[in-house]
Amino acid sequence: MHNILIITYYWPPSGGSGVQRWLKMSKYLPENGWRPIIYTADNAEYPVLDSSLEKDVHNEAVVIRRPIIEPYSFYKKFLGMKKNETVKAGFIREKRSDNQSSSWKESLSQWIRGNFFIPDARCWWIRPSVKYLLSYLKQHPVDVIVSTGPPHSMHLIAKKIHQKTNIPWIADFRDPWTDIDFYKDLHLTKCADKKHHRLEKEVLTEANLVVTVGKTWAENLEKTADRKINVIHNGFDFDIEENIWKNNDSDKGKYFTLSHIGILNKDRNALTLWKVLGEMVKTDADFANDLRIRLIGQVDGAVADALKNNGLSDNAAVIENVPHQEAIREQASATALLLLINNSPNAKGILTGKIFEYLASGRPILAIGPEDGDTAAVLNETKHGFIADFDNEEKIKSLIINFYKKFKNNDLENLEVVSVEKYSRKNLAKQYVELFEQVAKR
């Protein structure tokens, strides 16, 4: 059995999207000859908690938890938050009006975060982690190291260990670094921006292999690193047949339910979609009676404002956090699933992890985003849904009308879909194992 050290900030009891990739990947490593040794934080400030994910930790996995010092206690005190309140993920803002949410305290906090905590708020964990792991690895050798970010401080921990031990290292980018959608919101000085880019390039060039989750992001990283970047997608990890929507189960099928699962920040606020739905509610009493919008996860206040302004408050429900299995059931019970891509400069390359669970749920997908992007390519390949550009009002309305007609005619089960088994976590883990073996031979 080979040993692999996985350096990750997100690990159960963390919930949300950040934990899924390596929790699920590590689950299938032992059956492929690799024992995962997880290095993670002991007292982390997770925006979402989900203890149900503990069951996915393989019994052969070794989990090392070490204390981490994070600045969020100061951040919460500065903003007047309670100690037990969690810091929202992805620049989610709870206050509804833009004037309220853009307070000087939040703006100052973002500036401090971007310019003094480089690459991120976990940077104080780098030095003690390197010290601990160098000692640990003397007694417990490993064959390969994987670091997964964000937070990209995990890559800097792995880089220093790799430099001192020459253990092969794979840097896994679940999201971009300087190309991430909220990079502009950090209000960086020229000096801080330069440091972010320098550290990013060091990781990209010094790692033995670099992996990311989609084609466009890989192409963008290749321009920075001047080297090949490997692509291993995110995926799903549950039985498709058990989660296909059943019309005779409870009230499923009673309403025309459009569901979004996961974080819904201001960049994903699909204003044209809400406008179209609002107009249809005003002009069609049957549609107004049938429509249900379910938003499962953290939702920015700007989204709630947009729903209210378009007369959709009575049709919408926000369920902030649910265990992952409950989120899967929500997906399976929807009429159609909303996949809202960030309306940001890097939108073409965004391929969220949720799309693969959406695919496995068996429900049709309505995506809002670039029609020539990576998400569109997956939808076109699998035939599980449709995509319309952010401002393509005519197409969005046409797609909703088509979905609604099929719903009224009980015809949504007849989509000619393509098998999505290649996106199962089990199959994706085998792809990663091939990279482990490749880099270990060096």
N, C-alpha and C positions, 0 to 999 in steps of 0.2 A: 504493500500500500504506500503510495506517495503522499507526502504532506504538502498542503498549500496554505499559505498564510493570506487571509483575506482581511484587508484593512478597510473598515466601513464604519461610518458614524451611525447610520440607521440600522437598527436591529431591534427585534421585539424586546420590550413592549411597544416600540414605535409602530404606528400604523401609517396609512397613506401610501403614496406611490414610491417614495424613496427607498423603502425597505424591500420592495417586492423582488427586484432583479436578483440580488445576491442571496436573499433568503431562499428563493425558489431554486436558483442555480445550485446552491450548495446542497440542497435536498437530494439532488441526483448525482452528486460527485462520488460518494462512496461506492455505488454500484458500478462506477466506471474506473475504480482503482485509485481514487484521490480522497484523502481525508481532509476536510476543511477545518482549519484553525482560524476562528473568527476573533479579530481584535476590534473591540468596540468600546464605547463610552459607558461608564457606570451610572452616571447621574445626569444624563443628557436632557436638554430642553427640547423635547419633541413637540411639534405642533399638534400631532394626533396620536392617541394611544389606542392600541388594539391588542390586548393580551391573548386573543384567540389565535393569533399567528404563532404563538409559542409551539403549537402542535406541529408546525412545519419545520422545526429545527431537528435535523437528523440526530438520532441517538449516538452516532459516532462522531459528531462534530464536537470540537473543543472550543468553548466560548470563553474568551478572556475579557473581562470588563475592568477598565481602569478609570479612576476619577478624572473628570475633566472640569476645568475652570472656564466658564462662559460668562460673557458680559451681560447676559440677559437680565440678571437680577438688578443691575444698575439701570438698564434700559426700561424695565417695567416700573421701577421706582420713579424714574424721570418722567414717564408718561402717566403716572398716577394709577398704574394697574395693580391689582392685588397679587400677592405672592403666588397664589395657586392658579392664577390665570395663565394660559399658554400664549406664547407668541405665535401669531398666525404665520402660515407659510406663504411664500411667493408674493410678498407685498400686498397681502389681503388687508383691506381696511374695513372696519366695521361701521364707522359712521357713514351715514347715507349721502349727505350732500357733499359735493366736491369742496366747498368752502370749509366745511367742518373737518373733513378728513385730511386736508392738506395743511394741518397745523404746523406752526413753526417748530414745535418740539419734534414731530415726526420727521420733518425735513432735515432738521439738525442731526437727528439720530441716524438718518440714512447717510448723510454726509460723513459723519464720524465712522460709521460702519465701513463705508467704501474706502476711506482714506487712511484710517488707522488700524483696521483689522484686515490685513492683506495676507492671504486671498479671501478670508472670510472670518466669521466670529469664532471659529474653532482653532485659530492660529496659535493660541496659547498652549494647545495640547501637543504641538509638534515636538518640541524639545523633550518633555518628559516621556512621550511615547517612544521616541527614538532611543532614549536611554534605557527604558524598560525592555524594549524588544531586542536590542543588541545583546542584553544579558540573557534574555529568555532563549534566543536562538542558539546560543552556545550550548545549551543543554537540550534543546528541542529543535534540531535542524529541520529545515523545510526545503523543498525542491523548487518552488516558485512562489513569488509574492504577487498578489493582485491588490491594487488600490482602486477604489471606486468613488467617484465624485460627480456632483458636488455633495458635501463641501470639499473643495479642492485641496484643503489642508491635508487630506488623506494621501494625496499624491506626493506632497512634500515630505511626509513621514516616510513613505516607501522609497522616495528618491534618495534620502540620506542613508537609509539602511542598505539600499542597493549599492551606493557608492562605497560604503565601508565593508560590505560582505561579498559583493559581486553575485549575490543570489539573483537569478533571472527575475525580471519584473515586468508585469503587464499593467498598463494604466488604462482603466476602463472609464470612459466618459459617458455617463447616463444623460448628461446635459452638457452643452458647451460651457466654456469658461468666459472669455471676453466677448463671445458672440451670443451670450444668453440674452433673452428678451429684456430683462430688467437691468442690464449692465448700465444703460444710460441713466437709470434712476439713482445710481450710486453717487452722482455728482462728483466725479473724480477730478482731482487736480492733474496736471500734466505729469507730475512726478509719480503719483499713484497709478495712473493709467500705464505709464511706462513700466512700472514694477509688475503690475498684473500681466502685461504682455511678455515681459522677460521670464517670469516664473512659469507661465504657460508654455513658452517655447522650450524651456529647460526640461519640463516634464515630457513634452512631445518628442524631443530629440534624444533624451537619455534613457527612456524606457526601452526595453528590448522589443516590446510590441505595444501598440496602442489600438484600442477597440472603442467603437462607438455604436450607436443603436440604429443609424440610418444612413442612406447613401449620400444625401446632400451634406449632412454634417461631416461625414468622412471626407468629402471633397474639400470642404472648407478647412478642415484641420490639415489636410495634405498640403494646402497652399502655405500654411504657417510652418509646418514641420518639414516640408520637402521630402516626404517619405510616404510609403503606403500605410493607410489606416484600414484596419480590419472592421468589418461590419457584422455584428451579431445582434439581431433584433431582440426586443422584449417579447414576451409571449403570455400564454395563459397556462394555468395549472389546475384545471378541474375537469370533471367528466362532462363532456358536451351534452350527452343524452340526458343526464339528470337535470340539466338547467335550461332545456328548451322550454319556452313558454307554453303552458297548457291552458287552453281556453276554458276548460271545465273546472279549474282550480280557483276556489274563492271567487273574488270579484274580477279576476283577470279577464280582460276583454270587454268589460262593461263600459269603460271609458277609453277615449282616445288619448293615451298617456305618452307624453314625450318626456324622457328621463335623461338627465345628465348626471354622471357619476364622477366625483372627484372635485378638485379645487377649481373654482370658477372666479378667477381674478379679473381685474378691470380690463386687461388685454383680451380676455375671452368673452367680453360682454358683447354678444351678437346683436347689435342695435337694429340692424335691418330685419333680422329674424323676429325680434320682439315687435317691431313695427308691423310686419306682415301678419303675425298672429293676432295682434291687437285689432287690426282692421277687419280680419275675418270674424273675430268675436263680435264686433259691433254690427256686422252686416248679415250674419248667419246665426240665428238663434239656436239651431240644432248643434252647430259647431261649438258655440259658446257653452252649451249644456254638456257636450261630450268631452271638451278639452281639459286635460289635466297636465300640468307641468310640474315635474318632480325634480328638484335639485338636491342631490345627495352629496354632502361634503361642505367644505368652507366656501362661503359665497361673499364676494365683495359687496359693499354697500351700494356701489354704482349699479350693480345688477338689479338689486331690489328697487332702486330708483327707476330704472328703465322699465321694469315690469309694471310698476305703479303708474308711470307716465303713459303707458300704452294700454291701461285698463285691464291688466292681466293679474292683478293681485289676488282676485278671488279664484283664479284658475291655477295659481301657483302655490307650491308648498316647498319649504326649505327644511331639510332634515340634515343637520350639520355634520354629525359624525356617527357612523354605524360600523359594527365589526365587518371585516372583509367578506365573510360568508353572507351576511345580510345584504351587502352591496351587490354580490353576485345574484342573489334572489331578486333584488330590485331591477337589475339588468334584464333578467329572464322574464320578468312580468310586464315589461314596458311594451307598448305598441311599437314604438321606434325609439332608438337611442340617439341623443344629441351628442355630436362630437364637435366641440367648438375649439378651433385652433386659435392660438394667440395672434392677434392682428399686430404683428411686429415685423421688423426688417428680416428676421430669420424664419418667418412663417413657413416658407417653402420646405425647409428641412425638418420641421417639427413632426415627429412621429411618436405620439404619446403611448405610454404603456397600456392605457385603457383601451386603445383600439383593438388589441388582441383579445382581451377578455370580452369586449363587445362582439367580436367575430365568433368567439366560442359560445356565446349566449344564444346564438341562433336568431337574434332579433335584427331587423333591418336598421341600417344606420343612416342618419341624416347629418352630414358633416358640413360645416361652414369654414371655408379656408381656401387656399390657393388651389385652383383646379389643375395646376401642373406640378404640384408638390409631392412629397413622399407619401403623405396620407392618401392623396388621390390615387397614386400608383397602387397602393395596397387594396383600396376599394375596387379599383378597376380590375385588378387581378382576381380577387376573390368573389366579386359580384355580390357582395353583402350589403351594398348601400350606394349612396349617391352623394355628390359634393357640389356645392355652389359657392362662388366667390363671396367675400364679405359683403359687397354692395350690390350683388346681383339679385335685386328685389324680384324681378320677373321669374327667374329660375327657382328661387327659394319658395315663392308662392306656388309655382307649378308642382314642385316636389311635395309640398305639404298637401295640396289638393289631391295629388295622386295617392299619397299614403292614406289620406282620409277616406277616399273612395274605396280603396282596398279594405280598409278597416270596416267600413259599413257593409261591404260585400263578403266579409269573412274570407278574404283572399290573400292575406299577408303571408300565409304559410307556403305560398307557391313560388317563392323566389328561386331561380335556378342558380344556386350558390355553388362555389367551388370548395373542396375540402381545405381546411385550415390546419390540418394536423402538423404540418411542418413548423408551425409556430407554437407548438407545445413546449413547455419548459424542459421536458424530458429530452426532446430532440435537440433543443438549443444547447443544453448542457453538454451533449456529445460534441457539438461544434467547438465549445470552449475547451473541452478536454483535448481535442486535436491541437489547439494552440498551446496548451500546457506542455504537451509532449514535444511539440516543435521547439518551444523556447527552452525546455529543460535539456534537450540534446546539445544545446550550445554551450 
